[in-house]
């Protein structure tokens, strides 16, 4: 006899209610002055962060906003929304890939860009563990193309949206974001006094496209079970609004050569978020909706970090700022060349090996690439 399944009506939730702390609110006056009258480029503009950032930037009366994304439908819908909200703002949309060097060069040649917010990236950990070629091509080589163009076109500021998964990375996605961070540090050292490179690191953005919040809500509506990887898995959480505040504040206040993040308090257990969402729907965990633990997925670890060894706090508690290491330890141009050769080989193992050579603290977790760490340890022991 089959167990009867229950479905539940649509319920609404606010990501702020799931933070486990008070939302962070920053004074945006400096950001307004920084954006006003400037030409702003936003990559990954149709994504969760990019679209929220685009709306906030448009509200600050820029001279022009240039939006870049590969997703035709999402960018089209964003354009409709922004044109309706901000009819006086000059908004230019480009369906394009940041990995297309010629297309990006042509875009830069059209407008004197003042500030770049670089949000375009592949972000899903288990998926990128299976597709390192695409993660490297977009997250590293795409960033290289944009950053080099920023230098040659004398862009004032380049704000890079990174992740806590770049700190002692355990997966391909985090390693590609850390590699890109190192490349920007290299450019800051190689071309001092030109483009000011600023890195912002996020925790998990609640309610973003593909996030566990969206999946949990769908599973609750379907009557469960809610699938959680591990009972002790925990993450730093922030809202899209907080993330955009951080990015805009960084653009307004940083002189470059810095990594900025929020003090997001203690990381939150994902299972506790799941239970809270069930109760917000007017149901009881384990009675109306079951919880099912599925095990950590490829590249996942139990907890994340916001800072790495050797970084020094230089700012108030709510907003944390860390100076770049200067110069970057690796010869990044040689590393980029090695990475391109690995991509040309089509061999995932070679690609990940280059990442591990440049990022010694990159130790794979729950991944087929753990064998590369064992091999590296054996070589070091000889």
N, C-alpha and C positions, 0 to 999 in steps of 0.2 A: 504493500500500500504506500503510495507516494505521500510525502509530507506536504501539507497544504502551505502554499506560499502566500504571504500577505504583501500587498503593496500599500504605500502611504502617500498622501498628497504632497505636492510640492511645498517645501518650507523654505523660509529665507533665513539667512544668517549674516552677520557682519563679521568680517575677518578680525576687526578690532576686539570682538568679544572672545576670541580664541588665543590672544597673545599671551595671556598669563601675566600681564603687566599693563601699566598705563601707556597709551600710545605716545610716541615722542613727537613734540611739536617744536619746530625751530622758527626763529624770526626770519622771514623771507625778504625783508626790506633790501638787504644787500644783493640778493638774487635778482630782485626786480630791477635794480640799477645796473646790474651786470648784463642782463638780457636785453633791456630796453634799447631799441635802435640798432641791434646787432644782427648779423646774418648767422643763423644757427643751422647746423646739420645734425640730424638725428638718424642713426642707422638702427635697423631693427624696429622701425617706427610703428609697425602694426602689431607688435607684441604687447604683452601686458604692461611692461615697464615703459617701452617706447611710446605707446599710445597715451598713457597717463602723463608721461613727460612732455609729449607734444602739446597736450591740452594746457598744462601748466605754463609751458614756454609761451604759447600763444596768448595767454592771459597777461603776460608781462610786456606786451607791445614790442616785439622784435621788428626789425626792418624786414626780414624774410625768414621763413622756416622751410628748410629743405628736408623732406622725408624720404627715406630710402628703405625699401623692403622687397623681398622676393615674392611675397604673398599678394597676388592680384586682388582677390576678394577682400581680404582684411584691410589692405591699403585703400581700396575703393570706399569701403564703409567708413574708415577713419576720415578720409577726405570729406565725405558727405557730412559727417558729424562736425568736423572742425569748421568747414565753410559755413555751416548754419550757426555755430556758436560765435565764430570770430570772422564776420564778413569783411571787416576792414583789414585783415591780416593777409599779407602776401604769402601764400602757401604753395610750394612747388612739390609735386610728388614724382618719384622715380621708381618704377619697378625695375630692380636691378640687383645683381649679386655683388657684394663687397669683394669677392674673389676675382672679379672681372677687372683687371688692372686698366685696360684701355677705357672701359666704361667709367670707372671711377676718375681717371685722369681727365676725361672729357667733362665730367660733372664739376670737378674742382676748377676747371678752366673757365666755366661759365660765370661763377660768382666768387667774390672775395669773401671766403668763409672766415668768420671770426672765432667761433667756438664749435667744437665737435662733441656730441654726446654719442659714444659708441656702445650701443646696446645689442647690436646684432651678434648672435652666437647660437650654437647648438648647446643645449643645457641639460638634457635628460641623461642621467648617469648610466643606467643599465643599457640604454639604447646606443649611446656613444661607445660603450665598451665593445659593442659588436660592430661599430662602424668608425674605427679610428681614422681612416682616410678622410672622411667628411669632417670629423671633429678638428683634425689638424688643418685641413685646407681652409675651413671657415674661421675657426677660433684663432689660429696663429697666422697663417698666410694672409687671410683677409685683413687682420689687424696690422700686419706689416705693410700692406699696400696703403691702407688709410694713413698710418702714422708717417710713412715716408712722404706721402703727398702733403701731409700737414706741415712737415718740415720744409719741403720745397716751395710750398705756397704761403709760408709764413703765417699759418693759422696761430692765433694767440694762445688758445687753450684746447687741450684734448683730454676729455674726461672719459676714462675707461671703466665700464661697469663689469666688475669681476665678482668673485664668489668666495664664500668661506671654504669651499671645496678646493681652492687653490693653495690652501695652507696644509703643508705636509700631505700632498694629494695621495689618494688611494685608488684613483680611477683615471681613465684617459681624459674625460672631460675636465676634471680639476687640474690635471697636468697640463693640458693645452692652455687653460686660462693662466696658470702660473708661468708657463713659457712666454705667453704674450706679455704678462707683467714684466718679466725680465727683459724682454725686448724693449719695452718702453723705458725701463730704467737705463738700458744701454744708450738709447737715443738721448735721454736727458743728460747723460755724461758726455756723449760724443758731440752734441750740439748745444752746449750751454748758452743760455740767454736767448734761445729762439722759442719754439713752441714749448709751452709749459704742460708737461704730462702729469696727470692726476689720476690715481686709481681709487675707486670706491669698491668696497667689498660688502656684499649682501649676504644675509642668511636666507632661509627659505621664504619666498614671498607668498603669503597666504592668498589663495584664490587666483594665483596666476595660471595661465594656460597649462593644462596637464598636471597641475599640482594635486597632492593627495586630498586636499579639501574638496575639490571638484569631484574626485572619484568617490570619496566618502559620502558626499551628498547624494550622488546617484545610487550608491549601494543602499543607503537608508531608504530612499524612495522605492527601491525594488524589494524591500523587505529583508535585506542582508544576504549573506553575512558581510560585515566590513572586514576587509583583508588588510592586516598590518604586518609588516615584515618581521618585527621582533619586539617582545614586550619591553625591552630596555632601550630601543632605538629612540634617540632624541635629536632635536634640531633647534638651532637659533631661528626665531620667527620674526618676521616684520611684515607690514602691510605695503601695498604698492604706493600708497601716499607717503609713508615714511621713506621708502626707497627713493622716491623722486625728490623729497625734501633733502635727503643726503646728497644726491647728485647735484642739485641746484645750489645747495650751500657750499659744496666743494668748489663748484665753478666760480662762486662769488668770492670766497675767502682764501682759497689756497693759491700760493705763488708757484706751485708745481713741486715735483720731486717728492710727493707725499702719497701715502695710502691712508684713506679715511674710512672709518666704519662707525657704527653706533655701538654704544654699550647696551646690548639687548637683554641684559640681565642673564639669568640662567637659561640654558637650553630647556626646551619643553619636550616631554615624552609624547611621541606621536599617538600612543594608545590612549593617553589622557585626553588628547584633542578629539579622538574618535568617540570616547565615552561622553565628552561634553556635547558634541554635536548630536548624539543620540538623544540626550536629555533635552537639548534645545528644540528637538523635533517633537517633544512631548512623549517620548518613549523611554523604556528602561533597557540599559545594556544587559546582555545575556538572557533577558526575558523576551523582549520584543525583537531585538536585533542581536544576533550573535557576533562575537569577535573571533576571527580566524587568523592565526599567525602562520605566515607562509615562508619565513626565512629571509635573511638578507639577500638582496639581489646582487648580480655581478657589479663590483666596484663600490659597493656600499660599505660603510663602517657604522658603528653604533652611534658615534657622536662626532661633531665637527669642532673646529677651532676658528677663531677670528683673526688671530695674529700668529706670527711665526717667531722662532728664536731670533733674538738680536734686534727686534723692533722696539722702539722707544716711544712711549706715549708723550705727546707734547701739547695736549689740549684738555679742556674740561671733561668731566666724567661722562656726560651724556654723549658727546661727540669725541671720538678718539682718532688721533692723527699720528702717523708714524712716518719718519723720514725714510726715503729710499736708501738702500745700500748703494754706495757710490765708490767706484764703478761696479757694474754687474760683474760677477765672477767669471762668466764665460765669454769667449769671443763670439758674439751673437751672429755676426755675419757668417762665420764658419759653421755655426750650429744651424743656421737657416739653410745653408747649402747642403749640409748633411741630411737635413730633414726633407728637402726637396728630392734628393737622390733616393731616400727611403720611400717617399711617395711614388716616385717613378718605378720603383721595383714592384709595387703592388703587394708587398709582403707586410702584413700587419705587425709581425714580430720585429722587423727592422724599424718600422715607424716608432713603435713603442720603445725600442731600445735606445733610439736617439733621445726621446723624451727623458728616459731614465738617466742617460749620460749627462744631460744638461741639468737635471733636477735630482740630485742624489737622494733627497728625502722622499722621493716618489716611490712608495712601496705599495704594490697592488694588494687589494683585498677582495676575496671571493671572486677571483678572476683567473682566466687562463694565463694571464701575464705574470702570475706569481712565479712561474718557472724561470722567468728572466731575472727575478730577484735572487733566486737560489743560485743561478748561474753566476750572477755578479758577486755574490758572497763567496762562492767557490774560487773565483778568479782572484779576489782580494786576499783570500787566505793563502794563496800560493806564493 
